[in-house]
Amino acid sequence: MNDQMSPAAEPEFDDDLADGFFTVVDRAGKAHRLPGMNGFRLMEIMRDFGMDIAATCGGAAACGTCHVYVEPAFLARLADPNGDEEYQLDGLVNYKPNSRLSCQILWDRTQLDGLTVTLGPKEQF
């Protein structure tokens, strides 16, 4: 009998039900392919598929705990950050020009299919 625990399996989803796909690179550098879901924010999808984000404020752009780095080629496809998001981004120690809050990115297959985001480092708030 093997006493070692098997690693946790990746969450599964039905490719036929997905509205496109995006990739999340976790803090260990591992890529996770997640389904796009019409009408959902990236933060919601990532949280529901077990990505390590706190999403403390639930999507109100009030905490910065869903910070991601967006693949530069996709930045122009996103709406500009609103004032609340800009305020939170300005307070991040690990801010980069391609930083965004995933709670403020609404899935749109025509704009985001194939997107890659990388989880930002955990920060103390």
HELIX and SHEET records of a PDB file:
HELIX    1   1 ASP A   15  LEU A   17  5                                   3    
HELIX    2   2 LEU A   42  ASP A   48  1                                   7    
HELIX    3   3 PRO A   72  LEU A   75  1                                   4    
HELIX    4   4 GLY A   83  ASP A   90  1                                   8    
HELIX    5   5 SER A  102  GLN A  104  5                                   3    
HELIX    6   6 ARG A  109  LEU A  112  1                                   4    
SHEET    1   A 5 ALA A  31  PRO A  35  0                                        
SHEET    2   A 5 PHE A  21  VAL A  25 -1                                        
SHEET    3   A 5 THR A 116  LEU A 119  1                                        
SHEET    4   A 5 HIS A  67  VAL A  70 -1                                        
SHEET    5   A 5 SER A  99  LEU A 101 -1                                        
END                                                                             
